[in-house]
Amino acid sequence: MMTDNEDLKVTGIYSKFWRITLVVLSMLMIFAGPTYLTYILANVMKIDYFASIGVGFVIFIAGLGLMFFLMRKKLITI
């Protein structure tokens, strides 16, 4: 007999908590990385513009990689 506490386990990558967390993280990396992070690095922290663009591009690629990983593991479907 399952109790309510067994439904709320946060163990493993296939739990609902980790699926939601990883999807939100990948979306932030894909959309906010090249835009807001680049702006913060270049204008607020006064880091070189091309270095901030490079960091934004790396974050974007990492977000795409995470998204493809989630799709390959069938954690999300389109």
Beta strands, then each sheet from edge to edge (+ up, - down):
end
